[in-house]
């Protein structure tokens, strides 16, 4: 037994069965231990892809995602993925090799201060200084990644520690108990709730991470309260809930934005008043008192002072607040908003260009509730949020807080590794997919029959839209008319596909996509001027939504 073998045994002790990574000199002893370990290791084609695959795995499974890389450029390539995991509170453990301890600080080959680099993009970081502390550090890493508000943890392991002999055994720490709820604050919250005439549940990604979706749906069923969600909160509320208004914020629905501005009480569950949600903060729900529930005390009062702050487990809070309410006039108002501002997809002439909203709504009607939708970042991401029905938070995986282009392809691979029996559909754009296009090579290696829906407007669509709105249509470096032939490119990686450009081709192409038992790329050409509406301009009130270029 050496340090590298001990790392593998510690991972197994924490029920890890799948890891994503890329080998190199400083992590080679650990890769030697992986060789006959029985762990399922997927070689991604860039360390950034490995980190994002680990995020997709964690989101889809609810387990800790694990990625591994060598020192220097291997470790620095992980940084973007770790930053993404930190912003979206995803439990990741990243293990990096480091040059041997005597060489640290000498500018040795492929040396980088990974501990220093990672401090800003992890929940916690470790460097292992001797073999004896390795089991405890790995145990602490998993405990920190999973407990409280989840997040990424990095462990930097010098090469001499990996080859050092040891008789140490794995350690598994118990997770800390959740903070107990305060009876006084619960009483205050119930008093506010019973007095409210226009309450609104504002639901973020913390609900899904806390395993609180059943408790939330019971709360909404009992109170019959209207609800809105953030981008990461999509799927927490049943799309069939009669008072569910959809996503709020910069690209939220008109019903959600208008109704929230009229609320007299916001019940905030696992959300953080993000700027893309609130618009101009001092105009957001200006008449509402606030009950804020979150596991992370740093979020309570950070951007908006709550009237009642409840730090603790969401399930217990939701159970305590599940009381019937007498809010019939408010329910009628919300139902009217929902009907008045519902999206309409209409009929489409078979020869016309493909409308991406209609297309995504068609996909939504064909998929099952268990289908995992993964997106990259850009216009297609917002269209997917608005025009696809989401039935569970773990079934909609996207880069929310960091907005990382190139996220989708590796994250979809990770999701498929986590849940091989469920269908995974990646919705990407021609700009985003090129960011990590090399991960097409991981699809065949990982035996991941992912369905790729590629919306191609030959533009960096979201940036182009903002340039049109706010920069006098000066489209600087956003025209992508030199894109490759994506079907030919996919074919080079052994992936079947086809290209369509008119509405009459959609139904048959979607049938081939859904029926394929292998990975499949559907390259869909859309108009270069397609836009995402509504849009709240940066710094504006959520009620001041734009709906056209006029």
BATORVEX-514857 format. One line per field, with one value per residue (C-alpha): residue number from 0; residue in one letter; x, y, z. Coordinates in nm, 2 decimals. Example, Ala and Ser with C-alpha at 12.3 -4.5 7.8 and 13.67 -1.06 7.14 Angstrom:
n = c(0; 1)
res = c(a; s)
xx = c(1.23; 1.37)
yy = c(-0.45; -0.11)
zz = c(0.78; 0.71)
// end
This chain:
n = c(0; 1; 2; 3; 4; 5; 6; 7; 8; 9; 10; 11; 12; 13; 14; 15; 16; 17; 18; 19; 20; 21; 22; 23; 24; 25; 26; 27; 28; 29; 30; 31; 32; 33; 34; 35; 36; 37; 38; 39; 40; 41; 42; 43; 44; 45; 46; 47; 48; 49; 50; 51; 52; 53; 54; 55; 56; 57; 58; 59; 60; 61; 62; 63; 64; 65; 66; 67; 68; 69; 70; 71; 72; 73; 74; 75; 76; 77; 78; 79; 80; 81; 82; 83; 84; 85; 86; 87; 88; 89; 90; 91; 92; 93; 94; 95; 96; 97; 98; 99; 100; 101; 102; 103; 104; 105; 106; 107; 108; 109; 110; 111; 112; 113; 114; 115; 116; 117; 118; 119; 120; 121; 122; 123; 124; 125; 126; 127; 128; 129; 130; 131; 132; 133; 134; 135; 136; 137; 138; 139; 140; 141; 142; 143; 144; 145; 146; 147; 148; 149; 150; 151; 152; 153; 154; 155; 156; 157; 158; 159; 160; 161; 162; 163; 164; 165; 166; 167; 168; 169; 170; 171; 172; 173; 174; 175; 176; 177; 178; 179; 180; 181; 182; 183; 184; 185; 186; 187; 188; 189; 190; 191; 192; 193; 194; 195; 196; 197; 198; 199; 200; 201; 202; 203; 204; 205; 206; 207; 208; 209; 210; 211; 212; 213; 214; 215; 216; 217; 218; 219; 220; 221; 222; 223; 224; 225; 226; 227; 228; 229; 230; 231; 232; 233; 234; 235; 236; 237; 238; 239; 240; 241; 242; 243; 244; 245; 246; 247; 248; 249; 250; 251; 252; 253; 254; 255; 256; 257; 258; 259; 260; 261; 262; 263; 264; 265; 266; 267; 268; 269; 270; 271; 272; 273; 274; 275; 276; 277; 278; 279; 280; 281; 282; 283; 284; 285; 286; 287; 288; 289; 290; 291; 292; 293; 294; 295; 296; 297; 298; 299; 300; 301; 302; 303; 304; 305; 306; 307; 308; 309; 310; 311; 312; 313; 314; 315; 316; 317; 318; 319; 320; 321; 322; 323; 324; 325; 326; 327; 328; 329; 330; 331; 332; 333; 334; 335; 336; 337; 338; 339; 340; 341; 342; 343; 344; 345; 346; 347; 348; 349; 350; 351; 352; 353; 354; 355; 356; 357; 358; 359; 360; 361; 362; 363; 364; 365; 366; 367; 368; 369; 370; 371; 372; 373; 374; 375; 376; 377; 378; 379; 380; 381; 382; 383; 384; 385; 386; 387; 388; 389; 390; 391; 392; 393; 394; 395; 396; 397; 398; 399; 400; 401; 402; 403; 404; 405; 406; 407; 408; 409; 410; 411; 412; 413; 414; 415; 416; 417; 418; 419; 420; 421; 422; 423; 424; 425; 426; 427; 428; 429; 430; 431; 432; 433; 434; 435; 436; 437; 438; 439; 440; 441; 442; 443; 444; 445; 446; 447; 448; 449; 450; 451; 452; 453; 454; 455; 456; 457; 458; 459; 460; 461; 462; 463; 464; 465; 466; 467; 468; 469; 470; 471; 472; 473; 474; 475; 476; 477; 478; 479; 480; 481; 482; 483; 484; 485; 486; 487; 488; 489; 490; 491; 492; 493; 494; 495; 496; 497; 498; 499; 500; 501; 502; 503; 504; 505; 506; 507; 508; 509; 510; 511; 512; 513; 514; 515; 516; 517; 518; 519; 520; 521; 522; 523; 524; 525; 526; 527; 528; 529; 530; 531; 532; 533; 534; 535; 536; 537; 538; 539; 540; 541; 542; 543; 544; 545; 546; 547; 548; 549)
res = c(x; x; x; x; x; x; x; x; x; x; x; x; x; x; x; x; x; x; x; x; x; x; x; x; x; x; x; x; x; x; x; x; x; x; x; x; x; x; x; x; x; x; x; x; x; x; x; x; x; x; x; x; x; x; x; x; x; x; x; x; x; x; x; x; x; x; x; x; x; x; x; x; x; x; x; x; x; x; x; x; x; x; x; x; x; x; x; x; x; x; x; x; x; x; x; x; x; x; x; x; x; x; x; x; x; x; x; x; x; x; x; x; x; x; x; x; x; x; x; x; x; x; x; x; x; x; x; x; x; x; x; x; x; x; x; x; x; x; x; x; x; x; x; x; x; x; x; x; x; x; x; x; x; x; x; x; x; x; x; x; x; x; x; x; x; x; x; x; x; x; x; x; x; x; x; x; x; x; x; x; x; x; x; x; x; x; x; x; x; x; x; x; x; x; x; x; x; x; x; x; x; x; x; x; x; x; x; x; x; x; x; x; x; x; x; x; x; x; x; x; x; x; x; x; x; x; x; x; x; x; x; x; x; x; x; x; x; x; x; x; x; x; x; x; x; x; x; x; x; x; x; x; x; x; x; x; x; x; x; x; x; x; x; x; x; x; x; x; x; x; x; x; x; x; x; x; x; x; x; x; x; x; x; x; x; x; x; x; x; x; x; x; x; x; x; x; x; x; x; x; x; x; x; x; x; x; x; x; x; x; x; x; x; x; x; x; x; x; x; x; x; x; x; x; x; x; x; x; x; x; x; x; x; x; x; x; x; x; x; x; x; x; x; x; x; x; x; x; x; x; x; x; x; x; x; x; x; x; x; x; x; x; x; x; x; x; x; x; x; x; x; x; x; x; x; x; x; x; x; x; x; x; x; x; x; x; x; x; x; x; x; x; x; x; x; x; x; x; x; x; x; x; x; x; x; x; x; x; x; x; x; x; x; x; x; x; x; x; x; x; x; x; x; x; x; x; x; x; x; x; x; x; x; x; x; x; x; x; x; x; x; x; x; x; x; x; x; x; x; x; x; x; x; x; x; x; x; x; x; x; x; x; x; x; x; x; x; x; x; x; x; x; x; x; x; x; x; x; x; x; x; x; x; x; x; x; x; x; x; x; x; x; x; x; x; x; x; x; x; x; x; x; x; x; x; x; x; x; x; x; x; x; x; x; x; x; x; x; x; x; x; x; x; x; x; x; x; x; x; x; x; x; x; x; x; x; x; x; x; x; x; x; x; x; x; x; x; x; x; x)
xx = c(0.00; 0.13; -0.03; -0.18; -0.35; -0.47; -0.64; -0.83; -0.93; -1.05; -1.26; -1.42; -1.49; -1.69; -1.89; -1.72; -1.75; -1.70; -1.42; -1.33; -0.98; -0.67; -0.33; 0.01; 0.35; 0.27; -0.05; 0.09; 0.12; -0.25; -0.33; -0.13; -0.35; -0.66; -0.56; -0.69; -0.90; -1.24; -1.33; -1.50; -1.26; -1.36; -1.07; -1.20; -1.01; -0.94; -0.93; -1.19; -1.42; -1.34; -1.45; -1.77; -1.84; -1.81; -2.06; -2.31; -2.26; -2.32; -2.63; -2.79; -2.71; -2.71; -2.37; -2.02; -1.86; -1.49; -1.23; -0.86; -0.57; -0.20; 0.00; 0.06; -0.16; -0.37; -0.47; -0.52; -0.75; -0.97; -1.01; -1.31; -1.50; -1.43; -1.55; -1.87; -1.93; -1.87; -2.12; -2.39; -2.31; -2.22; -2.04; -1.71; -1.38; -1.09; -0.76; -0.45; -0.10; 0.18; 0.56; 0.75; 0.76; 1.13; 1.07; 0.78; 0.87; 1.16; 0.98; 1.00; 0.86; 0.48; 0.47; 0.19; 0.07; -0.26; -0.35; -0.32; -0.50; -0.79; -0.87; -1.10; -1.29; -1.34; -1.52; -1.19; -0.85; -0.59; -0.23; -0.12; 0.22; 0.27; 0.12; -0.02; -0.27; -0.40; -0.70; -0.83; -0.79; -0.99; -1.26; -1.27; -1.29; -1.60; -1.76; -1.70; -1.82; -2.15; -2.24; -2.42; -2.42; -2.24; -1.94; -1.61; -1.30; -0.95; -0.68; -0.33; -0.11; 0.27; 0.41; 0.63; 0.32; 0.16; 0.45; 0.52; 0.45; 0.17; -0.04; -0.31; -0.68; -0.96; -1.16; -1.53; -1.66; -2.02; -2.19; -2.26; -2.62; -2.83; -2.88; -3.19; -3.47; -3.56; -3.91; -3.94; -3.85; -4.08; -4.37; -4.28; -4.28; -4.62; -4.76; -4.64; -4.77; -5.12; -5.14; -5.03; -5.29; -5.05; -4.77; -4.53; -4.29; -3.95; -3.77; -3.40; -3.16; -3.12; -3.45; -3.33; -2.99; -3.16; -3.38; -3.68; -3.89; -4.16; -4.18; -4.20; -4.48; -4.67; -4.63; -4.76; -5.05; -5.15; -5.11; -5.22; -4.96; -4.83; -4.47; -4.17; -3.84; -3.48; -3.29; -3.15; -3.49; -3.65; -3.81; -3.87; -4.23; -4.46; -4.53; -4.89; -4.93; -5.21; -5.04; -4.68; -4.57; -4.23; -3.89; -3.84; -3.58; -3.40; -3.54; -3.83; -4.19; -4.41; -4.65; -4.37; -4.22; -4.55; -4.70; -4.39; -4.39; -4.74; -4.65; -4.68; -4.48; -4.19; -4.10; -3.75; -3.64; -3.28; -3.23; -2.99; -3.14; -2.91; -2.89; -3.03; -3.34; -3.40; -3.31; -3.26; -3.25; -3.43; -3.73; -3.77; -4.10; -4.11; -4.42; -4.32; -4.20; -3.94; -3.90; -3.57; -3.48; -3.13; -2.86; -2.59; -2.61; -2.39; -2.68; -2.93; -2.94; -2.65; -2.85; -3.20; -3.27; -3.53; -3.81; -3.76; -3.44; -3.45; -3.12; -3.18; -3.30; -3.56; -3.77; -3.84; -3.91; -4.15; -4.33; -4.38; -4.51; -4.75; -5.08; -5.40; -5.43; -5.73; -5.59; -5.86; -5.85; -5.47; -5.50; -5.75; -5.51; -5.22; -5.44; -5.53; -5.17; -5.08; -5.35; -5.29; -4.92; -4.89; -4.65; -4.82; -4.64; -4.91; -4.88; -4.58; -4.56; -4.35; -4.12; -4.03; -3.72; -3.73; -3.86; -3.64; -3.92; -4.16; -3.89; -3.80; -4.17; -4.20; -3.91; -4.07; -4.39; -4.20; -3.97; -4.05; -4.05; -3.73; -3.54; -3.24; -3.21; -2.86; -2.78; -2.48; -2.50; -2.66; -2.99; -3.07; -3.02; -3.30; -3.52; -3.48; -3.56; -3.88; -4.02; -3.94; -4.13; -3.90; -4.02; -3.73; -3.43; -3.19; -3.34; -3.24; -2.86; -2.71; -2.44; -2.64; -2.43; -2.10; -2.26; -1.98; -1.99; -1.86; -2.03; -2.30; -2.12; -1.91; -2.19; -2.42; -2.16; -2.13; -2.51; -2.53; -2.26; -2.47; -2.80; -2.74; -3.10; -3.24; -3.23; -3.00; -3.06; -2.80; -2.93; -2.63; -2.55; -2.29; -2.08; -2.09; -2.03; -1.71; -1.57; -1.53; -1.59; -1.31; -1.54; -1.72; -1.43; -1.54; -1.89; -1.77; -1.51; -1.77; -2.04; -2.27; -2.56; -2.63; -2.88; -2.73; -2.97; -2.75; -2.92; -2.70; -2.76; -2.40; -2.38; -2.28; -2.65; -2.69; -2.40; -2.52; -2.87; -2.72; -2.50; -2.81; -3.00; -2.73; -2.43; -2.59; -2.59; -2.21; -2.16; -1.80; -1.67; -2.00; -2.06; -1.97; -2.02; -1.71; -1.85; -1.74; -1.98; -2.10; -2.25; -1.91; -1.73; -1.95; -1.90; -1.52; -1.59; -1.82; -2.14; -2.43; -2.63; -2.82; -2.88; -3.22; -3.32; -3.70; -4.00; -4.14; -3.82; -3.86; -4.10; -3.92; -3.58; -3.70; -3.83; -3.49; -3.32; -3.54; -3.53; -3.16; -2.99; -2.66; -2.53; -2.70; -2.64; -2.93; -2.79; -3.07; -3.03; -3.22; -3.24; -2.94; -3.17; -3.37; -3.39; -3.48; -3.79; -3.88; -3.56; -3.51; -3.23; -2.94; -3.01; -3.38; -3.68; -3.83; -4.16; -3.98; -3.94; -3.85; -4.03; -3.88; -3.60; -3.83)
yy = c(0.00; 0.34; 0.69; 0.64; 0.31; 0.48; 0.76; 0.49; 0.31; 0.64; 0.71; 0.37; 0.42; 0.73; 0.52; 0.68; 0.45; 0.70; 0.96; 1.20; 1.31; 1.33; 1.18; 1.35; 1.33; 1.44; 1.23; 0.92; 0.71; 0.76; 0.66; 0.35; 0.27; 0.34; 0.08; -0.22; -0.05; -0.13; 0.23; 0.36; 0.63; 0.84; 1.01; 1.35; 1.54; 1.85; 1.89; 2.16; 1.89; 1.66; 1.91; 1.99; 1.62; 1.58; 1.87; 1.70; 1.37; 1.54; 1.73; 1.42; 1.18; 1.39; 1.24; 1.40; 1.44; 1.35; 1.48; 1.43; 1.61; 1.65; 1.95; 2.29; 2.32; 2.01; 2.18; 2.52; 2.38; 2.26; 2.61; 2.72; 2.41; 2.46; 2.82; 2.70; 2.45; 2.71; 2.95; 2.68; 2.51; 2.17; 1.91; 1.83; 1.68; 1.75; 1.57; 1.72; 1.59; 1.82; 1.81; 1.63; 1.82; 1.91; 2.07; 2.29; 2.66; 2.59; 2.65; 2.28; 2.14; 2.18; 2.34; 2.58; 2.71; 2.52; 2.59; 2.96; 2.95; 2.75; 2.95; 3.19; 2.91; 2.64; 2.60; 2.47; 2.36; 2.12; 2.04; 1.70; 1.75; 1.39; 1.05; 1.02; 1.30; 1.18; 0.98; 1.26; 1.52; 1.31; 1.25; 1.62; 1.71; 1.49; 1.62; 1.98; 1.93; 1.77; 1.96; 2.29; 2.47; 2.23; 2.32; 2.21; 2.10; 2.06; 1.82; 1.88; 1.57; 1.59; 1.31; 1.18; 1.14; 0.93; 0.69; 0.68; 0.35; 0.35; 0.12; 0.39; 0.31; 0.52; 0.74; 0.85; 1.14; 1.19; 1.50; 1.77; 1.80; 2.06; 2.38; 2.36; 2.60; 2.88; 2.85; 3.23; 3.29; 3.02; 3.18; 3.52; 3.37; 3.20; 3.54; 3.71; 3.43; 3.44; 3.82; 3.82; 3.89; 3.84; 3.60; 3.46; 3.16; 3.25; 2.92; 2.87; 2.59; 2.51; 2.33; 2.06; 2.03; 1.99; 1.71; 1.93; 1.90; 1.68; 1.91; 2.21; 2.06; 1.97; 2.33; 2.47; 2.22; 2.31; 2.69; 2.72; 2.99; 3.13; 3.04; 3.16; 3.00; 3.09; 2.93; 2.67; 2.63; 2.50; 2.16; 2.21; 2.31; 2.08; 2.25; 2.15; 2.35; 2.60; 2.89; 2.83; 3.13; 3.00; 3.17; 3.52; 3.78; 3.92; 3.65; 3.55; 3.52; 3.83; 3.67; 3.59; 3.94; 4.13; 3.93; 3.94; 4.32; 4.31; 4.06; 4.17; 3.88; 3.69; 3.34; 3.28; 2.92; 2.84; 3.15; 3.44; 3.75; 3.72; 4.03; 3.84; 3.76; 4.09; 4.35; 4.68; 4.56; 4.84; 4.81; 4.43; 4.34; 4.68; 4.62; 4.28; 4.17; 3.89; 3.55; 3.41; 3.05; 2.93; 2.69; 2.95; 3.22; 3.45; 3.48; 3.60; 3.98; 3.99; 4.18; 4.23; 4.25; 3.99; 4.05; 3.69; 3.50; 3.12; 2.94; 2.57; 2.27; 2.35; 2.04; 2.12; 2.48; 2.39; 2.14; 2.41; 2.67; 2.44; 2.60; 2.67; 3.04; 3.25; 3.43; 3.37; 3.73; 3.69; 3.35; 3.49; 3.77; 3.53; 3.29; 3.59; 3.68; 3.32; 3.30; 3.65; 3.61; 3.25; 3.17; 3.09; 2.87; 2.85; 2.67; 2.69; 2.69; 2.39; 2.59; 2.86; 2.87; 2.69; 2.88; 2.77; 2.83; 2.61; 2.35; 2.33; 2.32; 2.02; 1.85; 1.92; 1.75; 1.44; 1.38; 1.20; 1.36; 1.16; 1.30; 1.51; 1.83; 1.98; 2.32; 2.53; 2.91; 3.17; 3.22; 2.85; 2.82; 3.08; 2.93; 2.59; 2.74; 2.91; 2.67; 2.32; 2.18; 2.07; 1.81; 1.78; 2.00; 1.71; 1.69; 2.04; 2.09; 2.42; 2.67; 2.93; 3.15; 3.14; 3.12; 2.90; 2.85; 2.50; 2.36; 2.16; 1.88; 1.75; 1.80; 1.59; 1.32; 1.33; 1.31; 1.01; 0.83; 0.90; 0.78; 0.55; 0.44; 0.79; 0.99; 1.29; 1.57; 1.84; 2.17; 2.38; 2.67; 2.70; 2.93; 2.73; 2.39; 2.50; 2.58; 2.22; 2.05; 1.80; 1.62; 1.47; 1.22; 1.13; 1.03; 0.72; 0.63; 0.67; 0.48; 0.78; 0.79; 1.16; 1.34; 1.68; 1.95; 2.22; 2.55; 2.73; 3.10; 3.16; 3.41; 3.45; 3.50; 3.65; 3.89; 3.98; 4.06; 4.29; 4.46; 4.52; 4.66; 4.85; 4.91; 5.05; 4.71; 4.72; 4.34; 4.32; 3.96; 3.79; 3.67; 3.30; 3.25; 3.05; 2.76; 2.41; 2.15; 2.02; 1.70; 1.61; 1.71; 1.48; 1.20; 1.23; 1.12; 0.84; 1.02; 1.01; 1.33; 1.54; 1.90; 2.06; 2.42; 2.43; 2.36; 2.07; 1.86; 1.89; 1.61; 1.34; 1.46; 1.46; 1.11; 0.99; 1.17; 1.02; 0.67; 0.66; 0.40; 0.58; 0.94; 1.16; 1.52; 1.72; 2.04; 2.30; 2.62; 2.91; 3.28; 3.49; 3.75; 3.53; 3.69; 3.60; 3.78; 3.92; 4.09; 4.32; 4.56; 4.56; 4.79; 4.82; 4.72; 4.38; 4.54; 4.72; 4.43; 4.47; 4.25; 4.36; 4.56; 4.86)
zz = c(0.00; -0.09; -0.09; -0.44; -0.34; -0.02; -0.23; -0.42; -0.10; 0.05; -0.26; -0.24; 0.13; 0.03; -0.22; -0.52; -0.83; -1.12; -1.17; -1.45; -1.53; -1.74; -1.65; -1.63; -1.46; -1.11; -1.08; -1.25; -0.93; -0.87; -1.23; -1.18; -0.88; -1.09; -1.35; -1.16; -0.90; -1.04; -1.05; -1.36; -1.49; -1.79; -1.98; -2.07; -2.34; -2.13; -1.75; -1.77; -1.93; -1.64; -1.38; -1.57; -1.62; -1.24; -1.20; -1.44; -1.25; -0.91; -1.03; -1.19; -0.90; -0.59; -0.50; -0.48; -0.82; -0.84; -1.09; -1.11; -1.29; -1.28; -1.16; -1.34; -1.65; -1.56; -1.23; -1.38; -1.64; -1.35; -1.22; -1.44; -1.35; -0.98; -1.00; -1.17; -0.89; -0.63; -0.78; -0.81; -0.48; -0.64; -0.42; -0.60; -0.48; -0.71; -0.66; -0.83; -0.84; -0.73; -0.78; -0.51; -0.17; -0.19; -0.53; -0.43; -0.47; -0.70; -1.03; -1.11; -1.43; -1.43; -1.09; -1.00; -0.66; -0.69; -0.33; -0.39; -0.72; -0.59; -0.28; -0.47; -0.65; -0.39; -0.06; 0.09; -0.04; 0.11; 0.03; 0.18; 0.35; 0.47; 0.41; 0.76; 0.71; 0.38; 0.51; 0.73; 0.46; 0.21; 0.48; 0.56; 0.19; 0.14; 0.46; 0.36; 0.00; 0.12; 0.44; 0.48; 0.15; -0.08; -0.29; -0.44; -0.24; -0.38; -0.25; -0.39; -0.34; -0.40; -0.59; -0.31; -0.09; -0.36; -0.36; 0.01; 0.19; 0.44; 0.66; 0.71; 0.65; 0.51; 0.74; 0.68; 0.89; 0.98; 0.84; 1.09; 1.21; 1.05; 1.25; 1.46; 1.38; 1.63; 1.77; 1.81; 1.45; 1.33; 1.52; 1.37; 1.02; 1.07; 1.20; 0.88; 0.66; 0.81; 0.77; 0.41; 0.14; -0.16; -0.06; -0.31; -0.28; -0.43; -0.49; -0.56; -0.62; -0.25; -0.25; -0.48; -0.31; 0.03; -0.10; -0.01; -0.33; -0.18; 0.13; -0.10; -0.31; 0.00; 0.13; -0.20; -0.21; 0.14; 0.12; -0.25; -0.27; -0.60; -0.68; -0.89; -0.94; -1.03; -1.31; -1.07; -0.91; -1.22; -1.17; -0.79; -0.86; -1.06; -1.40; -1.35; -1.03; -1.10; -0.94; -1.07; -1.27; -1.40; -1.39; -1.26; -1.35; -1.65; -1.88; -1.66; -1.76; -1.77; -1.52; -1.27; -1.29; -1.27; -0.99; -0.78; -0.80; -0.63; -0.36; 0.01; 0.14; -0.02; 0.13; 0.00; 0.00; -0.09; -0.31; -0.28; -0.44; -0.74; -0.96; -1.26; -1.05; -0.88; -1.15; -0.97; -0.62; -0.44; -0.68; -0.64; -0.48; -0.31; -0.10; 0.03; 0.37; 0.35; 0.52; 0.41; 0.47; 0.38; 0.51; 0.46; 0.72; 0.50; 0.25; 0.52; 0.49; 0.24; -0.03; 0.13; 0.50; 0.59; 0.83; 0.95; 0.89; 0.93; 0.91; 0.91; 0.71; 0.45; 0.50; 0.86; 0.78; 0.50; 0.72; 0.99; 0.75; 0.57; 0.68; 0.48; 0.37; 0.27; -0.04; -0.30; -0.46; -0.50; -0.65; -0.91; -1.00; -1.04; -1.25; -1.47; -1.52; -1.60; -1.87; -2.01; -2.05; -2.15; -2.44; -2.77; -3.02; -3.30; -3.63; -3.86; -4.23; -4.33; -4.56; -4.31; -4.09; -3.77; -3.47; -3.17; -2.92; -3.11; -3.16; -2.78; -2.69; -2.94; -2.76; -2.43; -2.54; -2.67; -2.37; -2.05; -1.71; -1.63; -1.93; -1.83; -2.01; -2.01; -2.16; -2.25; -2.19; -2.41; -2.58; -2.61; -2.23; -2.17; -2.44; -2.27; -1.93; -2.06; -2.32; -2.18; -1.89; -1.60; -1.36; -1.11; -1.03; -1.11; -1.46; -1.57; -1.55; -1.66; -1.56; -1.37; -1.15; -1.35; -1.70; -1.84; -2.21; -2.30; -1.99; -2.16; -2.35; -2.06; -1.81; -2.03; -2.03; -1.66; -1.62; -1.85; -1.65; -1.33; -1.48; -1.78; -1.79; -1.84; -2.16; -2.17; -2.42; -2.46; -2.59; -2.71; -2.94; -3.21; -2.99; -2.67; -2.82; -2.97; -2.63; -2.53; -2.87; -2.79; -2.55; -2.84; -2.81; -2.46; -2.58; -2.76; -2.49; -2.22; -2.42; -2.36; -2.61; -2.56; -2.79; -2.90; -3.02; -3.17; -3.24; -3.50; -3.57; -3.68; -3.40; -3.03; -3.00; -2.65; -2.69; -3.04; -2.89; -2.63; -2.89; -3.10; -2.79; -2.61; -2.84; -3.15; -3.33; -3.35; -3.37; -3.26; -3.29; -3.26; -3.62; -3.66; -4.03; -4.04; -3.83; -3.92; -4.07; -3.74; -3.88; -4.05; -3.73; -3.52; -3.78; -3.73; -3.37; -3.47; -3.39; -3.63; -3.72; -3.96; -4.05; -4.09; -4.18; -4.23; -4.01; -4.22; -4.14; -3.76; -3.67; -3.87; -3.74; -3.38; -3.43; -3.55; -3.26; -2.99; -3.15; -3.18; -2.96; -3.01; -2.97; -3.22; -3.33; -3.47; -3.62; -3.65; -3.85; -3.71; -3.81; -3.71; -3.55; -3.32; -2.97; -2.61; -2.49; -2.24; -2.13; -1.83; -1.92; -1.67; -1.38; -1.46; -1.26; -1.34; -1.44; -1.72; -1.96; -2.33; -2.58; -2.91; -3.06; -3.10)
// end
